[in-house]
Amino acid sequence: MEVEIIFKIAAIGLLTAIVGQVLKQAGKDEISTFATLAGLIIVLIMVLNLIGDLFSTLRTIFNL
C-alpha cells in the first residue's frame, strides 16, 4: 500500500475540518454540513477504489 493515499486522506480530512469550522463560525451551518459530507464522500470513493483493487489482486493471485 502506498503511503501517499494515507496523506491524501489526512489532507482531505484536515481541509474538510477547517472549511467546516470556518463556515460554522460564519453562521452557515447547512453549507458546513454539506462540505463535511462532500469530504466524507470523496474519501469513501477513494477507499472503495482501493478495496476494488484489493479484490482484483486477490482474484489474480488465486486465479479465480
Distance bins in CASP14 RR format, pairs under 12 A and 6 or more apart:
PFRMAT RR
TARGET T0000
AUTHOR 0000-0000-0000
RMODE 2
METHOD distances of the structure
MODEL  1
1 9 0 0 0 0 0 1 0 0 0 0 0
1 47 0 0 0 0 0 1 0 0 0 0 0
1 50 1 0 0 1 0 0 0 0 0 0 0
1 51 0 0 0 0 0 1 0 0 0 0 0
1 53 0 0 0 0 1 0 0 0 0 0 0
1 54 0 0 0 0 1 0 0 0 0 0 0
1 57 0 0 0 0 0 1 0 0 0 0 0
2 8 0 0 0 0 1 0 0 0 0 0 0
2 9 0 0 0 0 0 1 0 0 0 0 0
2 46 0 0 0 0 0 1 0 0 0 0 0
2 50 0 0 0 0 1 0 0 0 0 0 0
2 53 0 0 0 0 0 1 0 0 0 0 0
3 9 0 0 0 0 0 1 0 0 0 0 0
3 10 0 0 0 0 0 1 0 0 0 0 0
4 10 0 0 0 0 0 1 0 0 0 0 0
4 11 0 0 0 0 0 1 0 0 0 0 0
4 46 0 0 0 0 0 1 0 0 0 0 0
4 50 0 0 0 0 0 1 0 0 0 0 0
5 11 0 0 0 0 0 1 0 0 0 0 0
5 12 0 0 0 0 0 1 0 0 0 0 0
5 43 0 0 0 0 0 1 0 0 0 0 0
5 46 1 0 0 1 0 0 0 0 0 0 0
5 47 0 0 0 0 1 0 0 0 0 0 0
5 49 0 0 0 0 1 0 0 0 0 0 0
5 50 1 0 0 1 0 0 0 0 0 0 0
5 51 0 0 0 0 0 1 0 0 0 0 0
5 53 0 0 0 0 0 1 0 0 0 0 0
6 12 0 0 0 0 0 1 0 0 0 0 0
6 13 0 0 0 0 0 1 0 0 0 0 0
6 43 0 0 0 0 0 1 0 0 0 0 0
6 46 0 0 0 0 0 1 0 0 0 0 0
6 47 0 0 0 0 0 1 0 0 0 0 0
6 50 0 0 0 0 0 1 0 0 0 0 0
7 13 0 0 0 0 0 1 0 0 0 0 0
7 14 0 0 0 0 0 1 0 0 0 0 0
7 46 0 0 0 0 0 1 0 0 0 0 0
8 14 0 0 0 0 0 1 0 0 0 0 0
8 15 0 0 0 0 0 1 0 0 0 0 0
8 39 0 0 0 0 0 1 0 0 0 0 0
8 42 0 0 0 0 1 0 0 0 0 0 0
8 43 0 0 0 0 1 0 0 0 0 0 0
8 45 0 0 0 0 0 1 0 0 0 0 0
8 46 1 0 0 1 0 0 0 0 0 0 0
8 47 0 0 0 0 0 1 0 0 0 0 0
8 49 0 0 0 0 0 1 0 0 0 0 0
8 50 0 0 0 0 0 1 0 0 0 0 0
9 15 0 0 0 0 0 1 0 0 0 0 0
9 16 0 0 0 0 0 1 0 0 0 0 0
9 39 0 0 0 0 0 1 0 0 0 0 0
9 40 0 0 0 0 0 1 0 0 0 0 0
9 42 0 0 0 0 1 0 0 0 0 0 0
9 43 1 0 1 0 0 0 0 0 0 0 0
9 44 0 0 0 0 0 1 0 0 0 0 0
9 45 0 0 0 0 0 1 0 0 0 0 0
9 46 1 0 0 1 0 0 0 0 0 0 0
9 47 1 0 0 1 0 0 0 0 0 0 0
9 49 0 0 0 0 0 1 0 0 0 0 0
9 50 0 0 0 0 1 0 0 0 0 0 0
10 16 0 0 0 0 0 1 0 0 0 0 0
10 17 0 0 0 0 0 1 0 0 0 0 0
10 43 0 0 0 0 1 0 0 0 0 0 0
10 46 0 0 0 0 0 1 0 0 0 0 0
11 17 0 0 0 0 0 1 0 0 0 0 0
11 18 0 0 0 0 0 1 0 0 0 0 0
11 39 0 0 0 0 0 1 0 0 0 0 0
11 42 0 0 0 0 0 1 0 0 0 0 0
11 43 0 0 0 0 0 1 0 0 0 0 0
11 46 0 0 0 0 0 1 0 0 0 0 0
12 18 0 0 0 0 0 1 0 0 0 0 0
12 19 0 0 0 0 0 1 0 0 0 0 0
12 35 0 0 0 0 0 1 0 0 0 0 0
12 36 0 0 0 0 0 1 0 0 0 0 0
12 38 0 0 0 0 1 0 0 0 0 0 0
12 39 1 0 1 0 0 0 0 0 0 0 0
12 40 0 0 0 0 1 0 0 0 0 0 0
12 41 0 0 0 0 0 1 0 0 0 0 0
12 42 1 0 1 0 0 0 0 0 0 0 0
12 43 1 0 1 0 0 0 0 0 0 0 0
12 44 0 0 0 0 0 1 0 0 0 0 0
12 45 0 0 0 0 0 1 0 0 0 0 0
12 46 0 0 0 0 1 0 0 0 0 0 0
12 47 0 0 0 0 0 1 0 0 0 0 0
13 19 0 0 0 0 1 0 0 0 0 0 0
13 20 0 0 0 0 0 1 0 0 0 0 0
13 21 0 0 0 0 0 1 0 0 0 0 0
13 35 0 0 0 0 0 1 0 0 0 0 0
13 36 0 0 0 0 1 0 0 0 0 0 0
13 38 0 0 0 0 0 1 0 0 0 0 0
13 39 1 0 0 1 0 0 0 0 0 0 0
13 40 0 0 0 0 1 0 0 0 0 0 0
13 42 0 0 0 0 1 0 0 0 0 0 0
13 43 1 0 0 1 0 0 0 0 0 0 0
13 46 0 0 0 0 0 1 0 0 0 0 0
14 20 0 0 0 0 0 1 0 0 0 0 0
14 21 0 0 0 0 0 1 0 0 0 0 0
14 39 0 0 0 0 0 1 0 0 0 0 0
14 43 0 0 0 0 0 1 0 0 0 0 0
15 21 0 0 0 0 0 1 0 0 0 0 0
15 22 0 0 0 0 0 1 0 0 0 0 0
15 35 0 0 0 0 1 0 0 0 0 0 0
15 36 0 0 0 0 0 1 0 0 0 0 0
15 38 0 0 0 0 0 1 0 0 0 0 0
15 39 0 0 0 0 1 0 0 0 0 0 0
15 42 0 0 0 0 0 1 0 0 0 0 0
15 43 0 0 0 0 0 1 0 0 0 0 0
16 22 0 0 0 0 0 1 0 0 0 0 0
16 23 0 0 0 0 0 1 0 0 0 0 0
16 32 0 0 0 0 1 0 0 0 0 0 0
16 33 0 0 0 0 0 1 0 0 0 0 0
16 34 0 0 0 0 0 1 0 0 0 0 0
16 35 1 0 0 1 0 0 0 0 0 0 0
16 36 1 0 1 0 0 0 0 0 0 0 0
16 37 0 0 0 0 1 0 0 0 0 0 0
16 38 1 0 0 1 0 0 0 0 0 0 0
16 39 1 0 1 0 0 0 0 0 0 0 0
16 40 1 0 0 1 0 0 0 0 0 0 0
16 41 0 0 0 0 0 1 0 0 0 0 0
16 42 0 0 0 0 1 0 0 0 0 0 0
16 43 0 0 0 0 1 0 0 0 0 0 0
17 23 0 0 0 0 0 1 0 0 0 0 0
17 24 0 0 0 0 0 1 0 0 0 0 0
17 32 0 0 0 0 0 1 0 0 0 0 0
17 35 0 0 0 0 1 0 0 0 0 0 0
17 36 0 0 0 0 1 0 0 0 0 0 0
17 39 0 0 0 0 1 0 0 0 0 0 0
17 40 0 0 0 0 0 1 0 0 0 0 0
18 24 0 0 0 0 0 1 0 0 0 0 0
18 25 0 0 0 0 0 1 0 0 0 0 0
18 32 0 0 0 0 0 1 0 0 0 0 0
18 35 0 0 0 0 1 0 0 0 0 0 0
18 36 0 0 0 0 0 1 0 0 0 0 0
18 39 0 0 0 0 0 1 0 0 0 0 0
19 25 0 0 0 0 0 1 0 0 0 0 0
19 26 0 0 0 0 0 1 0 0 0 0 0
19 28 0 0 0 0 0 1 0 0 0 0 0
19 31 0 0 0 0 1 0 0 0 0 0 0
19 32 1 0 0 1 0 0 0 0 0 0 0
19 33 0 0 0 0 0 1 0 0 0 0 0
19 34 0 0 0 0 0 1 0 0 0 0 0
19 35 1 0 1 0 0 0 0 0 0 0 0
19 36 0 0 0 0 1 0 0 0 0 0 0
19 37 0 0 0 0 0 1 0 0 0 0 0
19 38 0 0 0 0 1 0 0 0 0 0 0
19 39 0 0 0 0 1 0 0 0 0 0 0
20 26 0 0 0 0 1 0 0 0 0 0 0
20 27 0 0 0 0 0 1 0 0 0 0 0
20 28 0 0 0 0 1 0 0 0 0 0 0
20 29 0 0 0 0 1 0 0 0 0 0 0
20 30 0 0 0 0 0 1 0 0 0 0 0
20 31 0 0 0 0 1 0 0 0 0 0 0
20 32 1 0 1 0 0 0 0 0 0 0 0
20 33 0 0 0 0 1 0 0 0 0 0 0
20 34 0 0 0 0 1 0 0 0 0 0 0
20 35 1 0 1 0 0 0 0 0 0 0 0
20 36 1 0 1 0 0 0 0 0 0 0 0
20 37 0 0 0 0 0 1 0 0 0 0 0
20 38 0 0 0 0 0 1 0 0 0 0 0
20 39 0 0 0 0 0 1 0 0 0 0 0
20 40 0 0 0 0 0 1 0 0 0 0 0
21 27 0 0 0 0 0 1 0 0 0 0 0
21 28 0 0 0 0 0 1 0 0 0 0 0
21 29 0 0 0 0 0 1 0 0 0 0 0
21 32 1 0 0 1 0 0 0 0 0 0 0
21 35 0 0 0 0 0 1 0 0 0 0 0
21 36 0 0 0 0 0 1 0 0 0 0 0
22 28 0 0 0 0 1 0 0 0 0 0 0
22 29 0 0 0 0 0 1 0 0 0 0 0
22 31 0 0 0 0 0 1 0 0 0 0 0
22 32 0 0 0 0 1 0 0 0 0 0 0
22 35 0 0 0 0 1 0 0 0 0 0 0
22 36 0 0 0 0 0 1 0 0 0 0 0
23 29 1 0 0 1 0 0 0 0 0 0 0
23 30 0 0 0 0 1 0 0 0 0 0 0
23 31 1 0 1 0 0 0 0 0 0 0 0
23 32 1 1 0 0 0 0 0 0 0 0 0
23 33 0 0 0 0 1 0 0 0 0 0 0
23 34 0 0 0 0 1 0 0 0 0 0 0
23 35 1 0 0 1 0 0 0 0 0 0 0
23 36 0 0 0 0 1 0 0 0 0 0 0
23 38 0 0 0 0 0 1 0 0 0 0 0
24 30 0 0 0 0 0 1 0 0 0 0 0
24 31 0 0 0 0 1 0 0 0 0 0 0
24 32 1 0 1 0 0 0 0 0 0 0 0
24 33 0 0 0 0 1 0 0 0 0 0 0
24 35 0 0 0 0 1 0 0 0 0 0 0
24 36 0 0 0 0 1 0 0 0 0 0 0
25 32 0 0 0 0 1 0 0 0 0 0 0
26 32 0 0 0 0 1 0 0 0 0 0 0
26 35 0 0 0 0 0 1 0 0 0 0 0
27 33 0 0 0 0 0 1 0 0 0 0 0
28 34 0 0 0 0 1 0 0 0 0 0 0
28 35 0 0 0 0 1 0 0 0 0 0 0
28 36 0 0 0 0 0 1 0 0 0 0 0
29 35 0 0 0 0 0 1 0 0 0 0 0
29 36 0 0 0 0 0 1 0 0 0 0 0
30 36 0 0 0 0 0 1 0 0 0 0 0
30 37 0 0 0 0 0 1 0 0 0 0 0
31 37 0 0 0 0 0 1 0 0 0 0 0
31 38 0 0 0 0 0 1 0 0 0 0 0
32 38 0 0 0 0 0 1 0 0 0 0 0
32 39 0 0 0 0 0 1 0 0 0 0 0
33 39 0 0 0 0 0 1 0 0 0 0 0
33 40 0 0 0 0 0 1 0 0 0 0 0
34 40 0 0 0 0 0 1 0 0 0 0 0
34 41 0 0 0 0 0 1 0 0 0 0 0
35 41 0 0 0 0 0 1 0 0 0 0 0
35 42 0 0 0 0 0 1 0 0 0 0 0
36 42 0 0 0 0 0 1 0 0 0 0 0
36 43 0 0 0 0 0 1 0 0 0 0 0
37 43 0 0 0 0 0 1 0 0 0 0 0
37 44 0 0 0 0 0 1 0 0 0 0 0
38 44 0 0 0 0 0 1 0 0 0 0 0
38 45 0 0 0 0 0 1 0 0 0 0 0
39 45 0 0 0 0 1 0 0 0 0 0 0
39 46 0 0 0 0 0 1 0 0 0 0 0
40 46 0 0 0 0 0 1 0 0 0 0 0
40 47 0 0 0 0 0 1 0 0 0 0 0
41 47 0 0 0 0 0 1 0 0 0 0 0
41 48 0 0 0 0 0 1 0 0 0 0 0
42 48 0 0 0 0 0 1 0 0 0 0 0
42 49 0 0 0 0 0 1 0 0 0 0 0
43 49 0 0 0 0 0 1 0 0 0 0 0
43 50 0 0 0 0 0 1 0 0 0 0 0
44 50 0 0 0 0 0 1 0 0 0 0 0
44 51 0 0 0 0 0 1 0 0 0 0 0
45 51 0 0 0 0 0 1 0 0 0 0 0
45 52 0 0 0 0 0 1 0 0 0 0 0
46 52 0 0 0 0 0 1 0 0 0 0 0
46 53 0 0 0 0 0 1 0 0 0 0 0
47 53 0 0 0 0 0 1 0 0 0 0 0
47 54 0 0 0 0 0 1 0 0 0 0 0
48 54 0 0 0 0 0 1 0 0 0 0 0
48 55 0 0 0 0 0 1 0 0 0 0 0
49 55 0 0 0 0 0 1 0 0 0 0 0
49 56 0 0 0 0 0 1 0 0 0 0 0
50 56 0 0 0 0 0 1 0 0 0 0 0
50 57 0 0 0 0 0 1 0 0 0 0 0
51 57 0 0 0 0 0 1 0 0 0 0 0
51 58 0 0 0 0 0 1 0 0 0 0 0
52 58 0 0 0 0 1 0 0 0 0 0 0
52 59 0 0 0 0 1 0 0 0 0 0 0
52 60 0 0 0 0 0 1 0 0 0 0 0
53 59 0 0 0 0 0 1 0 0 0 0 0
53 60 0 0 0 0 0 1 0 0 0 0 0
54 60 0 0 0 0 0 1 0 0 0 0 0
54 61 0 0 0 0 0 1 0 0 0 0 0
55 61 0 0 0 0 0 1 0 0 0 0 0
55 62 0 0 0 0 0 1 0 0 0 0 0
55 64 0 0 0 0 1 0 0 0 0 0 0
56 62 0 0 0 0 0 1 0 0 0 0 0
56 64 0 0 0 0 0 1 0 0 0 0 0
57 64 0 0 0 0 0 1 0 0 0 0 0
58 64 1 0 0 1 0 0 0 0 0 0 0
END
